[in-house]
Amino acid sequence: MTRRKFYAISLPIALVFLLILSFLLITTKNGRRSADLNVILISIDTLRADHLSCYGYSKPTTPNIDDFSQDAVLFKRCIAQSSSTLQSHASMLTSLVPLHHGASFAKKKALPKGIQTLAELLKEKGFKTVSFNDGGQLAPAFGLNQGFDVYRSTKKNFDEFTFTHIVTQSINWIEENSDRNFFMFLHTYETHTPYTPQEKYLELFDQNYAGKLPAYTSEGIAQKINRGDLAITEEDRQHIVHTYDAEIKSMDESFQTLIDYLRKKKLYERTIIIFTSDHGEEFNDHGIMASHSHTLFNELLHIPLIVKFGNSKFASRQVEELVRSIDIMPTILDTLNTKQSPYMEGISLMPLIKGRRPKIDTYAISERDMEITLRNECWSIMNERWKLYNSRLYDLKSDAEEKIDVSDMHMNIKKSLRKRAIRFLQANRTFYTDKKAKLDKKEKELLKALGYIK
């Protein structure tokens, strides 16, 4: 064969090979291939959705998260599966409701090893898996470290509970580990009591307060108020809310530090970033101040969920329909075209993002961290309009604050919701175990500082 004939045959073959290689490697209009994407899941403990500016809050608590949401999908009605930290995060990382995954701080039960977590599935896919978190109910003893190559929980005093502390660790890790795709789970207690904001942040919200409370809100202050030992005025209540909002503002600036770093390293567009929370906080919405886990009203269940996809696909889109924390894991796995756990109780949110309603009706079932029975005060169930909790039926369309029981007028709806909830809760207890969590002295001290241990 002459050299000219060889080139005549070889060049077209080479061009075809290069085209195929380019298709596999370059960015398409749908974003990078799923195999090229990193995943960062951020959970800000005790962050209620209606205190973020992008969710309609009147105060400028989250200007940086607001900007981030323009590159992302904002879910306006995301419901947590518990008002307690361990249970909610376990649901987030397994796509199972609390009764079915079994993890419980109140009962000191760890997540059973038989449950396949998001970290385990992504590790199987070849991701490096890492978590930097503030410990407490997320301490390794509670089992959420399953599947993580690195799982580092804060073991310092509560004044270290800042998102800056977590972001610094995450940036340092990425600097040394960006050679392979990674899944990173970040968590902070910065917006959890005690609210100890820096003066520069508190001044943004609370310039004229002249009441009796200090410039912080400790767990002790909250307990005195809730026991009736400390009477407060509406001005005092607003001051407590301002200390909370100031912590959110601080967290928002730390969040931007992470985003700026990812942009600088050219990782932002090739990273799925999920911003959410485990539960909210009550500020006398139903009679309790600066606390959570005691009820299942929506000030404790309505959480932010903002998802930025690769190349900011679906930017600025908003989803009005009801979604749940248990839907986060299936959505990530769907986006990455990876193996799905057969036990997941959530669904992928991709159809909703693309404007298609799922084929099934969505119900959000949430539970308190206590011994679950079929009594209503242990669980709630809600759909787009109705919510059943503590034997009371609420019409969320006309009563978003959950104040008016309409059971007598809609008994059939109440019975239907109760039947659905009981049938669901009684099913699928495959993984339930009595595995006890063993905490060391430092972990117990942190839990005491957070008010979880008296």
Helices and strands as residue ranges (DSSP letters): H 3-25, G 34-36, E 38-44, G 49-51, G 53-55, H 63-69, E 73-79, H 85-94, H 98-101, H 118-124, E 128-133, G 136-138, G 140-142, E 150-153, G 158-160, H 163-177, E 182-188, H 199-202, H 219-227, H 234-264, E 271-276, E 282-283, E 289-291, H 298-301, E 302-308, G 310-312, E 317-324, G 325-327, H 328-335, H 350-353, E 364-367, G 376-378, E 379-382, E 386-389, E 392-395, G 407-409, H 411-425, H 441-449
